[in-house]
Amino acid sequence: MNKIIFGDNLEALKTIETGSVNVSYSDIPYGTGKVQKRGNIEYNDPSENYKEFIYPRIEEVYRVLAKDGSFFLHADYRWIHYLKVWCDEIFGRENFINEIIWSYDYGGRSKVKWPAKHDNILFYAKNHKKYTFRYDQIDRIPYLAPGLVGPEKASKGKTLTDVWQNTIVPTMSKENLHYPTQKPLAILNRIIKVHSYENDLILDWCAGSGSLGEAAGNFNRSFIMIDNNPSAIEIMEKRLAKFNPEIIKI
């Protein structure tokens, strides 16, 4: 079932069977209007006609999601409020479950405003009355005041909230593939563990370096990765080779 699709993601999404995907997560273009670059790898991040680009793709993802499927859209402060409105239109406001805040501490500090050090992840269910949420798989973190909860609770730690504090991919780590906007496996592992089961199908329609594919494969899920950047496809072919994906060009 594992696939890496090279081509326009809207056309690629149209080839996926209706209702077949259990979890869709994508770290979408942020609409900066800039070229994202690291080393010899770069891609354009569109800002003009942003709605015309994003909206039909979300509609296609809605179509391919299973009846109990989950949808995650990763963006930042530039467009997140508009994206919430558009997702409400497509999924229905009642199917909005969470806005997860990924908080990190890296980079420069503005002296004219509060530094922007978080991303937003919108979480929708295809059906808010039936979706996968495996509470027992949630990561636990230390209590800030362990003396207030007693030794037993303190030893177990507490479950996460909708604010996730996690570093970016460290510059010198083995995980770092030097791909612009690469997201840490720790974030994606969490989504895979809590929101899916073994053999479920996981989709990333802006796959980049393939981090979601690695997380899915490591937890015995199938995956479909889509990107139109040749550098991304080259990286994913190497990174995900152990999962024997089919490479498809459209």
PAZAPA-4460 file (N, C-alpha, C; in steps of 0.05 Angstrom, whole numbers, plus 32768, in hexadecimal, padded with zeros to 4 digits):
% residues 250
    n_x    n_y    n_z   ca_x   ca_y   ca_z    c_x    c_y    c_z   seq   type   mol
   8010   7FE8   8000   8000   8000   8000   8011   8019   8000     1      M     A
   802A   8018   8008   803A   8030   800B   8040   803C   7FEF     2      N     A
   803C   8057   7FED   8040   8064   7FD3   804D   8080   7FD8     3      K     A
   805E   8087   7FC5   8069   80A2   7FC3   8060   80AC   7FA7     4      I     A
   8050   80C1   7FA7   8045   80CB   7F8D   8053   80E6   7F87     5      I     A
   805F   80E7   7F6F   806D   80FF   7F65   805A   810D   7F52     6      F     A
   8051   8124   7F5A   803F   8133   7F48   802E   8147   7F57     7      G     A
   801D   8155   7F49   800B   8169   7F56   7FF9   815A   7F6A     8      D     A
   7FF8   8165   7F82   7FE9   8156   7F97   7FCB   8156   7F92     9      N     A
   7FC0   816A   7F84   7FA3   8169   7F7E   7F9D   8152   7F6B    10      L     A
   7FAD   814F   7F57   7FA9   8139   7F44   7FAE   811E   7F51    11      E     A
   7FC2   811D   7F63   7FC8   8104   7F71   7FB1   80FD   7F84    12      A     A
   7FA6   8110   7F91   7F90   810A   7FA4   7F78   80FE   7F95    13      L     A
   7F74   8107   7F7D   7F5D   80FD   7F6D   7F60   80DF   7F67    14      K     A
   7F78   80D4   7F69   7F7C   80B8   7F63   7F78   80A6   7F7B    15      T     A
   7F73   80B1   7F92   7F71   80A2   7FAB   7F53   809A   7FAF    16      I     A
   7F4F   8082   7FB8   7F34   8078   7FBB   7F25   8087   7FD1    17      E     A
   7F0C   808D   7FCB   7EFA   809B   7FDE   7EF8   808B   7FF8    18      T     A
   7EFB   8098   800F   7EF7   808B   8029   7F0D   8078   8031    19      G     A
   7F25   8079   8025   7F39   8065   802A   7F4E   806D   803E    20      S     A
   7F50   8087   8045   7F66   8091   8055   7F5C   8095   8072    21      V     A
   7F6C   808B   8085   7F65   808D   80A1   7F6F   80A7   80AE    22      N     A
   7F87   80B0   80A6   7F91   80C9   80B2   7F9F   80D8   809B    23      V     A
   7F98   80F2   8099   7FA7   8104   8087   7FB4   8119   8098    24      S     A
   7FCE   811D   8094   7FDD   8133   80A1   7FED   813F   808B    25      Y     A
   7FEE   815A   808A   8000   8168   8077   8009   8182   8083    26      S     A
   8023   8186   8080   8030   81A0   8087   802F   81B0   806D    27      D     A
   801A   81C0   806A   8015   81CD   8050   8026   81E5   804C    28      I     A
   8028   81EF   8033   8035   8209   802E   8029   821F   8040    29      P     A
   803A   822F   804C   8031   8243   805F   8028   825D   8053    30      Y     A
   802A   8260   8039   8021   8278   802C   8032   8290   8031    31      G     A
   804C   828C   8033   805F   82A2   8039   8066   82B2   8020    32      T     A
   8062   82A6   8008   806A   82B3   7FF0   8088   82B3   7FEB    33      G     A
   8097   82A3   7FFB   80B4   82A1   7FF9   80BD   8286   7FEE    34      K     A
   80D6   8284   7FE7   80E2   826B   7FDF   80EE   825F   7FF9    35      V     A
   80E5   8247   8000   80F0   8239   8017   8109   822A   800E    36      Q     A
   811F   822E   801B   8138   8223   8011   814A   8219   8028    37      K     A
   8156   8202   8024   816B   81F9   8036   817F   81E9   8025    38      R     A
   8197   81F3   8024   81AC   81E7   8013   81A4   81E9   7FF6    39      G     A
   81A4   81D2   7FE8   819C   81D2   7FCC   817F   81CB   7FC8    40      N     A
   816F   81C9   7FDD   8153   81C2   7FDB   8142   81DB   7FDF    41      I     A
   812F   81DF   7FCD   811D   81F6   7FD0   8102   81F0   7FC4    42      E     A
   80EE   8200   7FCD   80D4   81FF   7FC0   80C6   8219   7FC5    43      Y     A
   80B3   8220   7FB3   80A4   8239   7FB5   808D   8235   7FC8    44      N     A
   8089   8249   7FD9   8073   824A   7FEC   805F   825F   7FE3    45      D     A
   8049   8257   7FD5   8038   826B   7FC9   8028   827B   7FDE    46      P     A
   8022   8295   7FD6   8010   82A5   7FE7   7FF8   82AF   7FD7    47      S     A
   7FFD   82B4   7FBD   7FE7   82BD   7FAC   7FD5   82A5   7FA6    48      E     A
   7FBB   82AB   7FA4   7FA7   8296   7F9E   7FA9   827E   7FB2    49      N     A
   7FAF   8284   7FCB   7FB3   826F   7FDE   7F9A   825E   7FE2    50      Y     A
   7F83   826B   7FE5   7F6B   825C   7FE9   7F65   824A   7FD1    51      K     A
   7F69   8254   7FB9   7F64   8245   7FA1   7F76   822C   7F9F    52      E     A
   7F8E   822E   7FAC   7FA0   8217   7FAD   7F98   8203   7FC2    53      F     A
   7F92   820C   7FDA   7F8E   81FB   7FF1   7F72   81EE   7FF1    54      I     A
   7F5E   81FE   7FEB   7F42   81F5   7FF0   7F3B   81DB   7FE1    55      Y     A
   7F40   81D9   7FC7   7F38   81C1   7FB9   7F48   81A8   7FC3    56      P     A
   7F5F   81AC   7FCD   7F6F   8196   7FD7   7F63   818C   7FF2    57      R     A
   7F5A   819E   8003   7F4D   8195   801B   7F33   8187   8015    58      I     A
   7F25   8190   8000   7F0C   8182   7FF8   7F12   8166   7FEF    59      E     A
   7F28   8162   7FE0   7F2F   8147   7FD8   7F38   8135   7FEF    60      E     A
   7F46   8141   8003   7F4D   8131   801A   7F34   8129   802A    61      V     A
   7F21   813B   802C   7F08   8134   8039   7EFB   811C   802B    62      Y     A
   7EFC   811B   8011   7EF0   8105   8002   7EFE   80EB   8008    63      R     A
   7F18   80EB   8009   7F27   80D2   800C   7F28   80C8   8028    64      V     A
   7F21   80D9   803C   7F21   80D0   8058   7F0B   80BB   805D    65      L     A
   7F13   80A8   806E   7EFF   8094   8077   7EEA   80A1   8088    66      A     A
   7ED4   8093   808D   7EBE   809F   809C   7EC6   80A6   80B9    67      K     A
   7EDA   8098   80C3   7EE4   809E   80DE   7F00   80AA   80DD    68      D     A
   7F07   80B6   80C6   7F22   80C0   80C1   7F27   80DA   80CF    69      G     A
   7F41   80E1   80D2   7F4A   80F9   80DF   7F5C   810A   80CC    70      S     A
   7F59   8124   80CE   7F66   8137   80BC   7F76   814B   80CC    71      F     A
   7F90   814E   80C6   7FA2   8161   80D3   7FAE   8173   80BF    72      F     A
   7FAC   818D   80C4   7FB7   81A1   80B2   7FCA   81B3   80C2    73      L     A
   7FE3   81B2   80B9   7FF9   81C0   80C8   8000   81DA   80B9    74      H     A
   7FFE   81F0   80C7   8004   820A   80BB   800E   821D   80D1    75      A     A
   800E   8237   80CC   8017   824A   80E1   8005   8262   80E1    76      D     A
   800D   8277   80EE   7FFC   828E   80F3   7FF3   829D   80DA    77      Y     A
   8001   829A   80C4   7FFB   82AA   80AC   7FDF   82A5   80A1    78      R     A
   7FD7   828B   80A0   7FBE   8284   8093   7FAC   8272   80A4    79      W     A
   7FB4   826C   80BD   7FA6   8258   80CC   7F89   825F   80D1    80      I     A
   7F83   8279   80D4   7F67   8281   80DA   7F55   827D   80C1    81      H     A
   7F61   8283   80AA   7F52   827E   8091   7F4E   8260   808D    82      Y     A
   7F63   8251   8091   7F62   8234   808E   7F4D   8227   80A0    83      L     A
   7F4A   8231   80B8   7F35   8227   80CA   7F1A   822C   80BE    84      K     A
   7F15   8243   80B3   7EFB   8249   80A7   7EF6   8237   808F    85      V     A
   7F0A   8233   807E   7F07   8222   8067   7F02   8205   806F    86      W     A
   7F10   81FC   8083   7F0C   81E0   808C   7EF1   81DD   8098    87      C     A
   7EE7   81F1   80A6   7ECC   81F0   80B1   7EB8   81ED   809B    88      D     A
   7EBC   81FB   8085   7EAA   81F9   806E   7EA9   81DD   8062    89      E     A
   7EC1   81D0   8061   7EC3   81B6   8054   7EBB   81A0   8067    90      I     A
   7EC5   81A0   807F   7EC0   818A   8092   7EA7   818F   80A3    91      F     A
   7E9E   81A8   80A6   7E89   81AE   80B9   7E95   81B6   80D3    92      G     A
   7E8B   81CC   80DF   7E97   81D7   80F8   7E95   81C2   810E    93      R     A
   7E80   81B2   810D   7E7D   819E   8123   7E93   8189   8123    94      E     A
   7EA1   8186   810D   7EB6   8172   810B   7ED2   817C   8111    95      N     A
   7ED4   8196   8119   7EED   81A0   8123   7EF1   8196   813F    96      F     A
   7F09   818A   8144   7F0E   817D   815E   7F22   818E   816E    97      I     A
   7F39   8195   8162   7F4E   81A3   8171   7F5D   81B6   815F    98      N     A
   7F69   81CB   816B   7F7F   81D9   815F   7F97   81D4   8171    99      E     A
   7FAA   81C4   8167   7FC2   81BD   8176   7FD7   81D2   8171   100      I     A
   7FE4   81DA   8186   7FF9   81EE   8184   8014   81DF   8189   101      I     A
   8025   81E0   8174   8040   81D5   8177   8053   81ED   817E   102      W     A
   805D   81EC   8196   806E   8202   81A0   808B   81F9   81A0   103      S     A
   809C   8209   8194   80B8   8203   8193   80C8   821C   819A   104      Y     A
   80E2   8219   819F   80F3   822F   81A7   810C   822F   8197   105      D     A
   810C   823D   8181   8123   823C   816F   8123   8256   815E   106      Y     A
   813A   8260   8157   813C   8276   8145   813D   8291   8153   107      G     A
   813C   82A6   8143   813F   82C1   814E   8128   82CB   815E   108      G     A
   812C   82E1   816C   8117   82EC   817E   8111   8309   8174   109      R     A
   80F9   830D   816C   80F1   8328   8164   80F2   833B   817B   110      S     A
   80F9   8354   8174   80FA   8369   8188   80E3   837D   8185   111      K     A
   80D1   8377   8172   80BA   8388   816D   809F   837B   8171   112      V     A
   809F   8360   8177   8086   8352   817C   808D   8338   818B   113      K     A
   8079   832A   8196   807E   8310   81A2   8087   82FD   818C   114      W     A
   809E   82F0   8190   80A9   82DE   817C   8095   82C7   8176   115      P     A
   8091   82C2   815C   807F   82AC   8153   808E   8291   8155   116      A     A
   8088   8282   8169   8096   8268   816F   8082   8251   8172   117      K     A
   806E   8251   8160   805C   8239   8160   8050   8236   8145   118      H     A
   8047   821D   813F   8037   8217   8128   801C   820D   8132   119      D     A
   8009   820D   811F   7FEE   8204   8126   7FE7   81EB   8116   120      N     A
   7FDA   81D8   8122   7FD1   81C0   8115   7FB3   81BD   8119   121      I     A
   7FA3   81C1   8104   7F86   81BD   8106   7F80   81A0   8105   122      L     A
   7F6E   8196   8116   7F66   817A   8117   7F48   8179   8114   123      F     A
   7F3F   816C   80FD   7F23   8167   80F8   7F1F   8149   80F6   124      Y     A
   7F07   8141   80FD   7EFE   8125   80F8   7EEA   8125   80E1   125      A     A
   7EE9   8110   80D2   7ED5   810E   80BD   7EB9   810D   80CA   126      K     A
   7EB9   8100   80E2   7EA0   80FF   80F2   7EA8   8102   810F   127      N     A
   7E9F   8118   811C   7EA8   811E   8137   7E9D   810A   814B   128      H     A
   7E8A   80FA   8143   7E7F   80E5   8155   7E8E   80CB   8154   129      K     A
   7EA0   80C8   8140   7EAE   80AF   813D   7EC9   80B4   812F   130      K     A
   7EDE   80B4   813E   7EF9   80B7   8133   7F0C   80AA   8147   131      Y     A
   7F24   80A5   813D   7F38   8096   814D   7F47   80AA   8160   132      T     A
   7F46   80A4   817A   7F56   80B3   818D   7F5E   809F   81A3   133      F     A
   7F76   8096   81A2   7F80   8081   81B4   7F8E   808E   81CC   134      R     A
   7F7E   8093   81E0   7F87   80A2   81F8   7F9F   8095   8205   135      Y     A
   7FA0   807A   8205   7FB6   806C   8212   7FD0   806E   8203   136      D     A
   7FD0   8079   81EB   7FE8   807D   81DB   7FF3   809A   81DD   137      Q     A
   7FE7   80AB   81ED   7FF0   80C6   81EF   800A   80C7   81FF   138      I     A
   801E   80D6   81F5   8037   80DA   8204   8031   80E7   821F   139      D     A
   8041   80E0   8233   803E   80ED   824D   8057   80FE   8252   140      R     A
   8052   8114   8260   8067   8127   8266   8068   812C   8284   141      I     A
   807E   8136   828F   8080   813A   82AC   806C   8150   82B6   142      P     A
   8062   814D   82CD   8053   8162   82DA   8065   8179   82E1   143      Y     A
   805B   8192   82DF   806B   81A9   82E6   806E   81AB   8304   144      L     A
   805A   81A1   8313   805C   81A2   8330   8056   8186   833B   145      A     A
   8068   8173   8338   8063   8157   833F   805B   8153   835C   146      P     A
   8064   8165   836D   805D   8162   838A   8040   8166   8390   147      G     A
   8031   8173   837D   8015   8178   8381   8003   8161   837A   148      L     A
   800E   814D   836B   7FFD   8137   8361   8004   811D   836F   149      V     A
   8019   811B   837E   8021   8102   838B   8034   80F2   837A   150      G     A
   8042   80E0   8387   8057   80D0   8379   804D   80BE   8363   151      P     A
   8035   80B2   8367   802B   809F   8352   8025   80AE   8338   152      E     A
   8016   80C3   8339   8010   80D3   8321   8029   80DF   8316   153      K     A
   803A   80E9   8327   8053   80F6   831D   8064   80E2   830E   154      A     A
   8065   80C9   8316   8076   80B5   8308   806B   80AF   82ED   155      S     A
   8050   80B1   82E9   8044   80AB   82CF   8046   80C3   82BC   156      K     A
   8046   80DB   82C8   8045   80F2   82B7   8028   80F8   82AF   157      G     A
   8025   810E   82A1   800A   8116   8298   8008   8115   827A   158      K     A
   7FEF   8112   8270   7FEA   8111   8254   7FEC   812D   8248   159      T     A
   7FF3   812E   822F   7FF6   8148   8221   7FDB   8156   821E   160      L     A
   7FDD   8170   821A   7FC5   8180   8213   7FC7   8187   81F5   161      T     A
   7FB9   819C   81ED   7FBB   81A4   81D1   7FD2   81B7   81CB   162      D     A
   7FE4   81BA   81DF   7FFD   81C9   81DA   8014   81B6   81DD   163      V     A
   8023   81B2   81C7   8039   819F   81C6   8053   81AE   81C4   164      W     A
   8063   81AC   81D8   807D   81B8   81D8   8092   81A4   81CF   165      Q     A
   809F   81AB   81B8   80B2   8198   81AC   80C5   81A8   819B   166      N     A
   80DF   81A1   819C   80F2   81AE   818C   80EE   81A9   816E   167      T     A
   80F9   81BA   815D   80F9   81B5   8141   810D   819E   813C   168      I     A
   8110   8195   8123   8124   8181   811D   8140   818C   8123   169      V     A
   814F   8181   8136   8169   818C   813D   817C   818C   8125   170      P     A
   818C   81A1   8122   819D   81A5   810B   81B1   818E   8108   171      T     A
   81BC   8184   811D   81D0   816F   811B   81C6   8153   8120   172      M     A
   81AB   8150   8121   81A0   8135   8126   81A1   8123   810D   173      S     A
   81A0   8109   8111   819E   80F6   80FB   8184   80F9   80EC   174      K     A
   8170   8103   80FA   8155   8107   80EE   8155   811D   80D9   175      E     A
   8167   8130   80DB   8167   8147   80CA   8170   8140   80AE   176      N     A
   815E   8144   809B   8164   813F   807E   8169   8158   806F   177      L     A
   816A   816F   807D   8170   8189   8071   815B   8190   805C   178      H     A
   8142   8189   8061   812C   8191   8050   811D   81A8   805C   179      Y     A
   8117   81BD   804D   8109   81D4   8059   80EF   81CC   8066   180      P     A
   80EA   81D6   807E   80D1   81D2   808D   80CE   81B5   8096   181      T     A
   80E3   81A5   8097   80E0   8189   80A1   80D5   818A   80BD   182      Q     A
   80C1   8179   80C3   80B5   8178   80DD   80BF   8160   80ED   183      K     A
   80C1   8163   8107   80CD   814D   8118   80BB   8134   811A   184      P     A
   80C8   811D   811A   80BA   8104   811C   80AA   8103   8136   185      L     A
   80B3   810F   814B   80A5   810E   8165   8088   8118   8162   186      A     A
   8084   812D   8153   8069   8137   814F   8058   8124   813E   187      I     A
   8063   8119   8129   8054   8107   8117   8050   80EC   8124   188      L     A
   8063   80E2   8133   805F   80C9   8141   8046   80CB   8153   189      N     A
   8044   80E2   8160   802D   80E6   8173   8012   80E4   8164   190      R     A
   8011   80F1   814D   7FF8   80F0   813E   7FF2   80D3   8135   191      I     A
   8006   80C6   812B   8002   80AA   8121   7FF9   8098   8138   192      I     A
   8006   8099   814F   8000   8087   8165   7FE4   808B   816F   193      K     A
   7FDC   80A4   8172   7FC2   80AA   817F   7FAB   80A7   816C   194      V     A
   7FAF   80AD   8153   7F98   80B0   8140   7F96   809A   812B   195      H     A
   7FA6   8084   812E   7FA4   806E   811B   7FAA   8054   8128   196      S     A
   7FA5   803E   8118   7FAB   8023   8121   7FBE   8017   810C   197      Y     A
   7FCA   8000   8113   7FDA   7FF1   8100   7FCB   7FEC   80E6   198      E     A
   7FD9   7FEF   80D0   7FCE   7FEA   80B5   7FBB   7FFF   80AB   199      N     A
   7FB6   8014   80BA   7FA7   802B   80B0   7FB7   8039   809A   200      D     A
   7FA9   8048   8089   7FB6   8057   8073   7FB9   8074   807B   201      L     A
   7FD2   807E   8078   7FD9   8099   8080   7FE0   80A9   8067   202      I     A
   7FD7   80C2   8065   7FDB   80D2   804D   7FE9   80EC   8055   203      L     A
   7FFD   80F4   8044   8008   810F   8046   800A   811A   8029   204      D     A
   7FFA   812E   8024   7FF8   8139   8009   800B   8150   8004   205      W     A
   801B   8157   8018   8032   816A   8015   8049   815D   8023   206      C     A
   8053   8147   8019   8064   8135   8029   8080   813F   802F   207      A     A
   808B   8150   801E   80A6   815B   8024   80BB   8145   8027   208      G     A
   80C7   8144   803E   80DD   8130   8043   80D2   8115   804B   209      S     A
   80B8   8112   804E   80AC   80F8   8054   80AC   80F0   8071   210      G     A
   80AC   8104   8083   80AC   80FD   80A0   8094   80EE   80A8   211      S     A
   807C   80F5   809E   8064   80E6   80A5   8065   80CA   809B   212      L     A
   8071   80C5   8084   8074   80AA   807A   8085   8099   808C   213      G     A
   809B   80A5   8096   80AC   8096   80A8   809D   808F   80C2   214      E     A
   808F   80A2   80CD   807F   809D   80E5   806B   8087   80E0   215      A     A
   805D   8089   80CA   8048   8075   80C3   8055   8059   80C0   216      A     A
   806A   8058   80B1   8077   803E   80AC   8082   8032   80C6   217      G     A
   808E   8042   80D7   8099   8038   80F0   8084   802C   8103   218      N     A
   806B   8035   8100   8055   802B   8110   8043   8018   8101   219      F     A
   804D   800D   80EB   803F   7FF9   80DB   8025   8004   80CF   220      N     A
   8025   801C   80C6   800F   8027   80B7   8018   8029   8099   221      R     A
   8005   8029   8087   800B   802D   806B   800A   804B   8066   222      S     A
   8017   8054   8050   8017   8071   804B   8016   8077   802D   223      F     A
   800C   808F   8027   800D   809C   800D   801A   80B7   8011   224      I     A
   8031   80BC   8004   803F   80D5   8006   803D   80E3   7FEA   225      M     A
   8036   80FC   7FEA   8033   810B   7FD1   8044   8124   7FD2   226      I     A
   8053   8129   7FBC   8062   8143   7FBA   8069   8147   7F9D   227      D     A
   806D   8160   7F95   8074   8166   7F79   8091   8171   7F77   228      N     A
   80A0   8170   7F8D   80BB   817A   7F8E   80CE   8162   7F89   229      N     A
   80DE   8162   7F74   80F0   814C   7F6F   8103   8146   7F86   230      P     A
   810C   815B   7F94   811E   8157   7FAB   810F   8147   7FC1   231      S     A
   80F6   814E   7FC6   80E6   8140   7FDA   80E4   8122   7FD3   232      A     A
   80DE   811D   7FB9   80DA   8101   7FB1   80F5   80F2   7FB4   233      I     A
   810B   80FE   7FAD   8125   80F1   7FB0   812B   80EA   7FCD   234      E     A
   8125   80FD   7FDF   8129   80F8   7FFC   8117   80E2   8006   235      I     A
   80FE   80E3   7FFE   80EB   80CE   8007   80F2   80B3   7FFD   236      M     A
   80FB   80B1   7FE4   8102   8097   7FDA   8117   808A   7FEB   237      E     A
   812B   8099   7FF4   8140   808E   8005   8136   8089   8021   238      K     A
   8129   809D   802C   8120   809C   8048   810C   8085   804D   239      R     A
   80FA   8081   803A   80E5   806E   803E   80E9   8053   802F   240      L     A
   8101   804F   8025   8107   8037   8015   8102   801E   8025   241      A     A
   8106   801F   8040   8103   8007   8050   80E5   7FFE   8051   242      K     A
   80D3   800F   8049   80B7   8008   8049   80AD   8000   802D   243      F     A
   80BF   7FFF   801A   80BA   7FF5   7FFE   80A2   8004   7FF1   244      N     A
   80A3   801F   7FF0   808D   802D   7FE4   808D   802B   7FC5   245      P     A
   8076   802C   7FB9   8074   802E   7F9C   8077   804B   7F95   246      E     A
   8088   8051   7F81   808C   806C   7F78   807B   8071   7F5F   247      I     A
   806A   8085   7F61   8057   808A   7F4B   805A   80A7   7F42   248      I     A
   805C   80AB   7F27   805D   80C5   7F1C   8044   80CB   7F0D   249      K     A
   8038   80E2   7F12   801F   80E9   7F04   8022   8104   7EF5   250      I     A
***
